[in-house]
Amino acid sequence: MSQALAQALQVEGLWRLLLAAAVGGLVRGFSGFGGALIYMPAAATVLTPVWALITLTLMDIAGPVPNLRGAWAAARRREVAILLVGAALALPLGLWLLSRLPQDPFRWGLSGLVFGLLALMAAGWRYRHALSDRLVAGIGALGGLLGGLTGVAGPPVILFYMAAGHSPAVMRANLILYFFAIDCTVLALMGGGGLLATPPLAIALLTAPVYMLANVLGARAFRPERAGAYRWIAYGVIAASAVLGMPVWG
């Protein structure tokens, strides 16, 4: 592993990964989401899709650990469990598609996905009907499919929570638990499928501490009464990351 770490330090564009981990961790810490949306477009300019997902998954497991206790207390845990059932059923299909996807289409698709989500979130669309268990499970399944394919399992779930009108504190807590469980499942599936490799594991050892520290700092900055301002800051950072993740930058 020491040799792998030495090679990881020589990765061209490592600074972009570290910067994306820091900014993504800050946003994730105070909003409960956005870490993958910021990190993955940047990582796609440096790593292959599978390696980018491996580093993100390990970071996303380690990063939110200091915030899990508070999230467990504030979350609607039954709702999170239903989301996860749907996600677990669709994740393997997403991972299978990821292992067969060329890099440039991956980067265009990811940037397009981020922009589409951003437009819906900024438009303020709201869902006015009752939330059935079937609907919640379906949203989780769509999130699981995207999580396996792009490393971004949040868009359908984030949109769902914003549309459902959940309070910022509940939404943030639910998302922290949801993403943590999704990442653990993704890591297990990738390990079982033989997709894990030593180089991205070594890179994650460098980026994960940065991401964890940024998560802690972001969580300390969270104030429910100022959630609107934080949301628009996150929107701006996410949009910039999607632009930088396009293949036109090489």
Backbone bond lengths (Angstrom), bond angles and torsions (degrees), N, CA, C in turn:
res aa  C-N    CA-C-N  psi(-1)  N-CA   C-N-CA  omega(-1)  CA-C   N-CA-C  phi
1 M - - - 1.465 - - 1.529 111.51 -
2 S 1.351 117.07 -30.64 1.462 119.44 178.75 1.529 111.06 -62.06
3 Q 1.332 115.73 -38.81 1.463 119.42 177.72 1.521 110.27 -66.19
4 A 1.324 116.06 -39.49 1.469 120.37 179.09 1.521 110.77 -64.71
5 L 1.343 116.71 -38.86 1.462 120.24 177.35 1.527 111.48 -63.98
6 A 1.335 115.61 -40.46 1.466 119.67 177.91 1.528 110.54 -62.18
7 Q 1.323 116.23 -39.91 1.472 120.17 177.56 1.523 110.92 -68.17
8 A 1.341 116.08 -37.34 1.471 119.80 179.68 1.523 111.03 -62.53
9 L 1.337 116.16 -36.46 1.465 120.14 178.95 1.529 112.17 -66.44
10 Q 1.320 116.00 -19.16 1.460 120.49 -179.74 1.522 112.94 -95.75
11 V 1.323 117.94 0.62 1.463 121.35 -178.00 1.523 109.80 -62.63
12 E 1.324 116.20 126.44 1.462 120.07 178.06 1.531 109.36 -68.10
13 G 1.314 116.54 127.30 1.460 119.91 -177.87 1.511 113.55 90.62
14 L 1.351 117.38 10.35 1.461 120.22 178.98 1.524 111.12 -58.01
15 W 1.323 117.07 -35.49 1.465 120.48 -179.55 1.521 110.93 -60.69
16 R 1.354 116.47 -33.64 1.465 119.48 178.15 1.520 110.86 -67.04
17 L 1.322 116.33 -38.92 1.462 120.41 178.19 1.527 110.64 -64.22
18 L 1.329 116.63 -43.72 1.467 120.61 -179.26 1.528 111.00 -66.52
19 L 1.331 116.50 -41.29 1.463 119.70 178.83 1.526 110.79 -65.68
20 A 1.332 116.69 -43.24 1.468 120.07 178.64 1.520 111.00 -64.52
21 A 1.344 117.16 -36.48 1.466 120.60 177.36 1.525 110.76 -64.57
22 A 1.327 116.70 -40.62 1.463 120.31 -179.27 1.528 111.21 -67.08
23 V 1.328 116.89 -49.09 1.466 119.90 -178.62 1.525 110.57 -68.16
24 G 1.339 116.33 -42.62 1.456 119.62 178.44 1.518 112.48 -62.02
25 G 1.339 116.87 -38.47 1.459 119.93 178.45 1.512 112.32 -65.90
26 L 1.331 117.36 -39.77 1.457 120.43 177.40 1.523 111.40 -60.84
27 V 1.331 115.59 -48.57 1.464 120.14 -179.13 1.518 110.67 -64.41
28 R 1.333 116.38 -42.93 1.464 120.53 179.72 1.531 110.80 -63.22
29 G 1.322 116.64 -38.87 1.456 120.19 -177.56 1.508 112.94 -64.13
30 F 1.348 117.92 -42.50 1.458 117.22 -176.07 1.521 113.67 -91.72
31 S 1.337 118.77 -19.07 1.466 119.11 -177.68 1.523 113.15 -109.20
32 G 1.350 116.93 -21.17 1.457 119.96 -175.36 1.515 112.74 88.40
33 F 1.328 117.92 -7.30 1.466 121.41 179.20 1.528 108.44 -148.47
34 G 1.333 115.67 175.62 1.455 120.29 174.06 1.513 115.33 101.32
35 G 1.339 118.52 -16.35 1.450 120.18 -178.86 1.519 112.44 -61.37
36 A 1.325 116.74 -49.08 1.463 120.66 179.86 1.519 111.51 -67.86
37 L 1.335 116.93 -37.10 1.456 120.44 -179.87 1.523 111.67 -62.79
38 I 1.317 116.61 -30.13 1.464 121.01 179.22 1.526 110.84 -87.25
39 Y 1.328 116.99 -42.83 1.465 120.09 -174.01 1.528 112.64 -74.19
40 M 1.327 117.92 -44.40 1.463 119.53 -170.75 1.523 114.11 -63.93
41 P 1.341 121.09 -43.65 1.468 118.23 176.56 1.522 112.49 -60.12
42 A 1.336 117.62 -38.00 1.463 120.27 177.52 1.525 110.99 -69.21
43 A 1.338 116.75 -42.46 1.465 120.44 -179.47 1.519 111.54 -65.16
44 A 1.339 117.05 -30.95 1.459 120.42 -179.40 1.526 111.97 -67.74
45 T 1.337 118.20 -16.04 1.469 120.80 175.83 1.519 112.25 -85.72
46 V 1.322 116.98 -8.22 1.470 121.56 -175.84 1.529 111.46 -119.21
47 L 1.333 117.23 -40.35 1.459 122.26 -172.07 1.522 111.17 -116.97
48 T 1.332 115.83 162.78 1.457 119.86 171.06 1.528 109.00 -68.18
49 P 1.354 118.19 161.03 1.461 119.82 -179.31 1.529 113.92 -54.23
50 V 1.334 117.01 -43.77 1.461 120.04 -177.95 1.525 110.69 -66.87
51 W 1.322 117.61 -43.73 1.467 120.58 179.57 1.523 110.78 -65.95
52 A 1.328 117.06 -38.55 1.468 119.78 177.47 1.521 110.47 -60.85
53 L 1.341 116.73 -41.60 1.457 120.33 -179.90 1.528 111.52 -67.77
54 I 1.332 117.03 -37.75 1.468 120.09 178.62 1.527 110.25 -61.71
55 T 1.342 116.91 -48.09 1.468 119.00 -178.95 1.520 111.07 -64.14
56 L 1.328 117.13 -41.85 1.467 120.04 178.91 1.520 110.93 -61.40
57 T 1.330 117.09 -45.07 1.456 121.14 -176.40 1.528 111.09 -61.11
58 L 1.330 116.73 -46.12 1.464 119.96 179.65 1.528 111.12 -64.93
59 M 1.333 116.83 -40.52 1.461 120.38 177.01 1.523 111.15 -63.13
60 D 1.320 115.86 -43.47 1.465 120.36 -175.81 1.521 112.51 -71.49
61 I 1.324 117.41 -20.12 1.460 120.12 174.12 1.528 109.99 -79.39
62 A 1.324 115.68 -43.74 1.467 119.36 -177.23 1.527 112.62 -76.94
63 G 1.323 116.93 -41.35 1.457 121.42 -171.49 1.517 116.25 -56.86
64 P 1.350 119.14 -50.02 1.462 120.24 -174.35 1.528 114.77 -82.07
65 V 1.340 118.70 -0.77 1.463 120.54 -175.06 1.538 112.59 -51.51
66 P 1.342 119.68 -43.81 1.463 118.43 179.74 1.536 113.92 -63.19
67 N 1.352 117.27 -19.89 1.465 120.84 -176.59 1.524 113.57 -98.83
68 L 1.345 117.66 -1.97 1.465 120.38 -173.13 1.532 113.11 -66.73
69 R 1.306 116.89 -38.37 1.463 119.45 -176.75 1.527 111.17 -61.81
70 G 1.321 116.68 -47.08 1.457 119.92 178.61 1.512 112.08 -65.27
71 A 1.339 117.00 -37.69 1.457 120.54 179.78 1.528 111.21 -65.93
72 W 1.319 117.12 -39.88 1.468 121.13 179.22 1.527 111.05 -59.90
73 A 1.317 116.26 -38.39 1.465 120.29 -178.53 1.522 112.05 -72.08
74 A 1.336 117.79 -33.93 1.470 121.01 -173.36 1.524 113.93 -94.70
75 A 1.329 118.41 -15.56 1.463 121.39 -171.26 1.535 112.64 -78.58
76 R 1.339 114.92 158.70 1.460 122.16 167.29 1.529 106.33 -90.12
77 R 1.305 115.75 91.67 1.466 120.24 -166.72 1.527 113.26 -68.84
78 R 1.321 118.24 -33.21 1.468 119.47 178.25 1.529 110.79 -64.04
79 E 1.304 116.41 -41.65 1.465 121.61 178.13 1.521 110.41 -62.20
80 V 1.320 116.88 -43.11 1.459 121.07 178.40 1.530 110.19 -62.25
81 A 1.313 117.25 -40.64 1.461 120.87 -179.23 1.535 111.07 -62.42
82 I 1.336 117.61 -40.43 1.466 120.64 179.13 1.524 110.74 -66.73
83 L 1.322 116.72 -41.64 1.465 120.15 175.03 1.528 111.23 -56.63
84 L 1.330 115.93 -42.23 1.461 120.49 -175.86 1.523 112.34 -70.25
85 V 1.330 117.34 -32.62 1.468 119.82 176.53 1.522 109.74 -61.12
86 G 1.333 116.37 -47.70 1.458 119.67 178.67 1.519 111.95 -63.43
87 A 1.337 116.48 -41.79 1.465 120.42 -178.59 1.526 111.59 -64.25
88 A 1.332 117.02 -41.89 1.467 120.57 -177.46 1.525 111.65 -62.77
89 L 1.327 117.16 -31.14 1.465 120.70 -179.98 1.530 112.17 -71.97
90 A 1.340 117.02 -30.05 1.462 120.65 -174.51 1.522 113.72 -98.98
91 L 1.324 117.93 -17.61 1.467 120.67 -176.98 1.540 113.89 -56.96
92 P 1.332 119.44 -45.32 1.471 118.57 -178.28 1.523 113.10 -58.31
93 L 1.325 117.73 -37.55 1.464 120.32 178.13 1.522 110.63 -64.35
94 G 1.325 117.19 -42.46 1.453 120.35 178.58 1.517 112.40 -62.34
95 L 1.335 117.07 -41.84 1.465 120.33 178.69 1.523 111.46 -65.71
96 W 1.321 116.91 -38.15 1.466 120.90 178.11 1.529 110.41 -61.96
97 L 1.332 116.66 -42.93 1.462 120.57 178.42 1.525 110.90 -65.99
98 L 1.335 117.37 -39.52 1.461 121.22 -179.27 1.520 111.71 -59.96
99 S 1.342 117.29 -41.61 1.458 121.29 -176.37 1.525 112.34 -67.81
100 R 1.332 117.17 -10.15 1.461 121.36 -177.89 1.526 112.94 -119.31
101 L 1.328 117.12 14.12 1.462 121.12 -174.50 1.527 110.72 -103.87
102 P 1.364 118.72 127.25 1.471 120.76 174.93 1.528 111.08 -63.49
103 Q 1.341 117.02 158.92 1.457 121.15 -170.74 1.531 113.62 -71.06
104 D 1.336 118.85 -44.21 1.464 119.51 -176.80 1.528 112.65 -63.88
105 P 1.343 118.95 -47.69 1.472 117.73 174.82 1.520 112.51 -58.49
106 F 1.331 116.77 -35.12 1.465 121.08 176.98 1.526 110.32 -59.43
107 R 1.348 116.24 -46.85 1.459 119.82 -177.24 1.525 111.69 -68.34
108 W 1.344 117.89 -41.91 1.465 119.86 177.04 1.521 110.75 -63.25
109 G 1.317 115.76 -44.12 1.466 119.66 -178.79 1.517 111.83 -63.88
110 L 1.327 116.78 -40.55 1.461 120.09 -179.04 1.530 110.95 -66.51
111 S 1.343 116.92 -44.10 1.458 119.46 178.46 1.524 110.91 -63.83
112 G 1.341 116.79 -40.79 1.465 119.58 177.57 1.512 112.30 -63.41
113 L 1.339 116.43 -39.91 1.456 121.31 177.79 1.527 110.86 -61.78
114 V 1.325 116.31 -44.30 1.464 120.72 -179.25 1.527 110.62 -63.13
115 F 1.343 117.08 -44.46 1.455 120.00 179.64 1.533 111.83 -65.01
116 G 1.322 116.38 -39.63 1.462 119.30 178.31 1.514 112.27 -62.58
117 L 1.327 115.63 -45.21 1.466 119.97 176.92 1.521 111.08 -60.96
118 L 1.324 115.26 -43.16 1.458 120.24 -177.44 1.530 111.09 -61.64
119 A 1.323 116.79 -41.66 1.465 120.64 179.78 1.523 111.12 -62.96
120 L 1.335 116.94 -43.37 1.464 120.28 179.70 1.521 111.60 -66.12
121 M 1.324 116.00 -41.97 1.465 120.22 -179.89 1.522 111.15 -64.89
122 A 1.338 116.20 -44.34 1.466 119.81 -177.72 1.523 111.52 -69.69
123 A 1.336 117.17 -28.41 1.467 120.62 -179.90 1.523 112.37 -69.93
124 G 1.337 116.59 -17.72 1.461 120.05 176.19 1.512 114.87 75.15
125 W 1.342 117.42 26.94 1.459 120.00 179.19 1.527 111.04 -61.49
126 R 1.319 117.61 141.39 1.462 122.92 -179.01 1.525 110.96 -127.90
127 Y 1.333 115.96 142.55 1.466 122.50 176.52 1.525 108.17 -96.10
128 R 1.324 116.96 121.55 1.465 121.22 -170.34 1.521 114.29 -101.86
129 H 1.322 119.00 3.08 1.460 121.42 -174.44 1.536 110.73 -105.58
130 A 1.343 115.00 173.54 1.464 120.08 179.70 1.531 109.73 -67.99
131 L 1.330 116.12 145.61 1.461 121.90 179.99 1.529 109.30 -96.01
132 S 1.326 116.56 102.52 1.459 120.20 179.42 1.525 109.95 -80.55
133 D 1.347 115.90 160.16 1.464 120.32 177.19 1.529 110.99 -61.21
134 R 1.329 116.35 -36.42 1.464 119.96 -179.52 1.528 110.90 -64.83
135 L 1.328 116.12 -42.11 1.461 119.76 178.79 1.528 110.44 -64.28
136 V 1.319 117.18 -44.05 1.464 120.79 -179.58 1.532 110.04 -62.30
137 A 1.341 117.41 -42.46 1.459 120.83 178.71 1.531 111.14 -64.56
138 G 1.334 116.94 -38.09 1.454 120.75 178.52 1.520 111.88 -64.72
139 I 1.312 116.61 -40.37 1.463 120.73 176.44 1.528 110.18 -63.97
140 G 1.332 116.52 -40.84 1.460 120.13 176.55 1.522 111.82 -62.14
141 A 1.346 117.06 -39.26 1.464 120.57 179.40 1.523 111.10 -64.37
142 L 1.328 117.14 -41.74 1.462 120.30 177.89 1.530 110.10 -64.26
143 G 1.328 116.47 -40.36 1.457 120.06 176.26 1.514 111.86 -63.17
144 G 1.332 117.64 -40.57 1.454 121.15 178.45 1.512 112.45 -63.74
145 L 1.335 116.88 -41.23 1.467 121.14 177.97 1.526 110.49 -60.79
146 L 1.327 116.63 -47.37 1.465 120.41 179.60 1.525 111.44 -68.16
147 G 1.342 116.51 -34.50 1.454 119.78 178.84 1.513 112.13 -63.06
148 G 1.324 117.16 -42.27 1.453 120.15 177.89 1.513 112.60 -70.22
149 L 1.330 117.06 -35.85 1.461 121.82 -175.47 1.519 112.71 -79.91
150 T 1.341 117.54 -39.37 1.467 120.73 -171.68 1.522 113.66 -123.37
151 G 1.335 118.39 -10.67 1.452 120.66 -173.75 1.511 112.56 82.04
152 V 1.332 117.54 0.09 1.462 122.86 -178.27 1.525 107.84 -114.17
153 A 1.330 115.98 88.61 1.468 121.03 -177.53 1.518 112.62 -86.98
154 G 1.329 116.26 -2.74 1.459 119.70 -170.97 1.507 118.36 -85.40
155 P 1.366 120.63 -32.57 1.461 119.26 -169.96 1.522 116.41 -47.55
156 P 1.327 120.49 -53.27 1.467 117.98 -179.07 1.535 112.43 -63.95
157 V 1.335 116.51 -36.62 1.461 120.39 -176.57 1.530 110.69 -73.86
158 I 1.343 116.73 -41.08 1.463 120.22 177.38 1.518 110.00 -61.59
159 L 1.331 116.14 -47.07 1.458 120.28 179.02 1.524 110.85 -60.68
160 F 1.318 115.89 -40.50 1.463 121.41 178.74 1.528 110.83 -59.25
161 Y 1.330 116.71 -46.78 1.460 119.50 -178.22 1.517 112.26 -68.89
162 M 1.319 116.87 -39.22 1.463 118.72 177.64 1.527 110.97 -66.70
163 A 1.333 116.13 -39.26 1.459 119.83 -179.93 1.520 111.68 -70.40
164 A 1.338 117.25 -31.59 1.463 120.88 -177.78 1.519 112.84 -79.00
165 G 1.322 117.30 -10.65 1.456 120.18 176.45 1.512 114.99 76.48
166 H 1.330 118.41 25.91 1.462 120.64 176.28 1.534 109.92 -64.20
167 S 1.301 116.23 151.51 1.461 119.84 176.84 1.531 109.05 -66.09
168 P 1.345 117.67 151.75 1.472 120.05 -179.87 1.528 113.36 -55.24
169 A 1.334 117.20 -38.94 1.468 120.04 -177.58 1.524 111.28 -66.94
170 V 1.343 117.25 -42.99 1.467 120.99 179.47 1.523 110.16 -68.31
171 M 1.333 116.71 -44.71 1.457 120.53 -179.75 1.527 110.26 -59.03
172 R 1.320 116.46 -45.79 1.461 120.82 -179.34 1.528 110.73 -62.20
173 A 1.332 118.01 -44.87 1.460 121.45 -178.97 1.526 111.25 -64.65
174 N 1.333 117.24 -45.28 1.463 120.71 178.86 1.523 111.40 -59.68
175 L 1.338 116.09 -43.28 1.454 119.73 -177.72 1.528 111.93 -67.61
176 I 1.319 117.47 -37.41 1.469 119.89 177.91 1.528 110.41 -60.34
177 L 1.340 117.21 -46.84 1.465 120.52 179.34 1.522 111.71 -66.89
178 Y 1.316 116.69 -42.34 1.468 121.47 -178.92 1.531 110.74 -60.54
179 F 1.329 116.84 -51.04 1.454 119.96 -177.47 1.529 111.63 -65.07
180 F 1.319 117.64 -37.94 1.456 120.12 179.99 1.531 110.24 -62.47
181 A 1.337 116.63 -45.98 1.466 120.26 179.76 1.522 111.63 -66.73
182 I 1.336 117.34 -39.21 1.462 121.07 177.69 1.523 110.72 -60.91
183 D 1.316 116.21 -44.84 1.463 119.65 -177.94 1.528 111.97 -65.01
184 C 1.318 116.64 -39.19 1.470 119.12 176.53 1.522 110.82 -62.79
185 T 1.327 116.94 -39.21 1.468 120.97 178.80 1.517 111.07 -67.53
186 V 1.337 116.92 -43.80 1.469 121.01 178.59 1.529 110.54 -59.81
187 L 1.337 116.97 -44.60 1.460 120.19 -179.45 1.527 111.00 -61.34
188 A 1.329 117.05 -42.88 1.465 120.62 179.36 1.531 110.96 -63.87
189 L 1.332 117.07 -42.31 1.464 120.51 -179.59 1.532 111.25 -66.94
190 M 1.330 116.50 -40.20 1.461 119.00 178.98 1.523 111.20 -67.37
191 G 1.328 116.74 -38.53 1.453 119.56 176.19 1.518 111.55 -63.82
192 G 1.334 116.30 -44.32 1.456 120.28 178.82 1.515 112.87 -65.90
193 G 1.341 116.63 -28.88 1.459 120.81 -179.77 1.513 113.76 -89.68
194 G 1.334 117.90 3.50 1.453 121.20 178.32 1.517 114.42 71.87
195 L 1.338 117.57 24.08 1.461 121.15 -177.93 1.525 113.36 -90.90
196 L 1.321 117.79 -14.86 1.466 120.24 -178.64 1.531 110.10 -73.14
197 A 1.317 115.16 140.32 1.468 120.76 179.96 1.524 108.99 -137.32
198 T 1.330 116.23 156.27 1.466 120.53 -175.89 1.531 113.70 -66.30
199 P 1.354 121.01 -43.20 1.475 119.39 -177.12 1.535 114.10 -57.15
200 P 1.349 120.24 -48.21 1.468 117.73 178.83 1.523 113.10 -68.45
201 L 1.329 117.68 -26.96 1.467 119.92 174.59 1.524 109.90 -64.47
202 A 1.322 116.26 -39.99 1.469 120.18 179.06 1.527 110.51 -68.13
203 I 1.319 116.95 -40.59 1.470 120.07 178.08 1.525 109.93 -61.86
204 A 1.336 116.35 -40.10 1.466 120.18 179.63 1.527 111.87 -63.94
205 L 1.325 117.32 -30.98 1.464 120.03 176.61 1.527 111.38 -63.76
206 L 1.328 116.78 -26.00 1.460 120.91 178.28 1.525 111.99 -85.50
207 T 1.330 116.94 -37.61 1.465 120.42 -175.03 1.526 113.28 -87.13
208 A 1.331 117.76 -29.30 1.468 120.46 -174.49 1.532 113.04 -62.11
209 P 1.345 120.47 -43.49 1.474 118.68 178.64 1.531 112.47 -61.91
210 V 1.330 116.65 -36.81 1.468 120.44 177.35 1.523 109.74 -63.46
211 Y 1.307 115.40 -44.13 1.467 121.34 -179.12 1.529 111.03 -64.97
212 M 1.322 117.19 -41.24 1.464 120.63 -179.52 1.525 110.94 -65.31
213 L 1.323 117.11 -46.80 1.462 120.15 179.11 1.526 110.72 -60.36
214 A 1.327 116.76 -42.02 1.460 120.40 179.56 1.529 110.82 -65.24
215 N 1.337 117.76 -36.63 1.467 121.18 175.70 1.518 110.93 -59.39
216 V 1.317 116.51 -44.67 1.468 121.15 -179.86 1.528 110.35 -62.01
217 L 1.324 116.71 -45.95 1.455 120.50 -179.60 1.524 111.38 -65.35
218 G 1.323 116.75 -39.70 1.456 120.24 178.27 1.513 112.04 -64.70
219 A 1.335 116.72 -40.74 1.467 120.56 179.11 1.522 111.16 -63.83
220 R 1.311 117.03 -36.80 1.469 119.99 178.79 1.523 111.65 -67.21
221 A 1.330 116.06 -27.21 1.464 119.87 -179.18 1.526 112.48 -83.07
222 F 1.331 117.99 -12.43 1.468 120.70 -175.85 1.517 111.85 -68.65
223 R 1.321 115.81 128.62 1.456 123.14 172.98 1.515 107.38 -134.13
224 P 1.356 118.73 116.67 1.464 120.27 -176.93 1.520 113.79 -52.89
225 E 1.326 117.25 -36.81 1.459 120.03 -176.71 1.533 112.73 -71.52
226 R 1.340 116.71 -13.35 1.467 120.50 179.19 1.524 111.64 -113.92
227 A 1.325 116.56 22.54 1.467 120.74 -175.76 1.524 111.98 -61.89
228 G 1.335 117.69 -33.81 1.455 120.07 -179.75 1.513 112.36 -61.06
229 A 1.322 117.35 -44.02 1.458 121.26 179.58 1.524 110.81 -65.43
230 Y 1.332 117.06 -43.01 1.457 119.99 178.74 1.524 111.09 -62.06
231 R 1.338 116.04 -37.88 1.463 120.50 -178.00 1.521 110.25 -61.73
232 W 1.316 117.75 -43.55 1.462 119.78 -178.61 1.519 111.95 -70.82
233 I 1.316 117.55 -32.27 1.460 120.16 173.24 1.531 109.75 -62.82
234 A 1.328 115.83 -44.63 1.462 120.03 178.95 1.524 110.78 -62.49
235 Y 1.328 117.41 -40.20 1.464 120.44 178.47 1.528 111.10 -57.30
236 G 1.336 116.72 -44.88 1.454 120.35 -178.37 1.512 112.60 -64.00
237 V 1.324 116.43 -42.80 1.464 120.51 -179.89 1.527 110.59 -66.91
238 I 1.324 116.38 -40.93 1.465 120.99 179.81 1.529 110.37 -63.51
239 A 1.338 117.48 -43.08 1.467 120.70 179.84 1.529 110.94 -62.62
240 A 1.333 116.89 -43.44 1.463 120.50 179.16 1.525 110.90 -62.19
241 S 1.327 116.72 -39.68 1.455 120.76 -179.87 1.527 110.75 -65.72
242 A 1.333 117.04 -39.70 1.465 120.62 179.55 1.524 110.90 -63.91
243 V 1.325 117.13 -38.76 1.463 121.14 177.96 1.534 110.21 -64.54
244 L 1.323 117.10 -45.75 1.464 121.11 -178.38 1.525 112.19 -67.88
245 G 1.349 117.24 -22.71 1.445 120.59 -178.99 1.516 114.75 -81.58
246 M 1.340 118.36 -5.39 1.464 121.02 -178.97 1.529 111.12 -69.58
247 P 1.331 118.22 145.81 1.477 121.72 -178.97 1.513 114.14 -62.14
248 V 1.335 118.98 -15.60 1.475 120.00 -177.85 1.526 111.52 -63.43
249 W 1.346 117.53 -18.37 1.461 120.28 -179.95 1.516 112.60 -87.11
250 G 1.353 116.28 -0.55 1.470 118.56 178.09 1.489 112.38 87.03
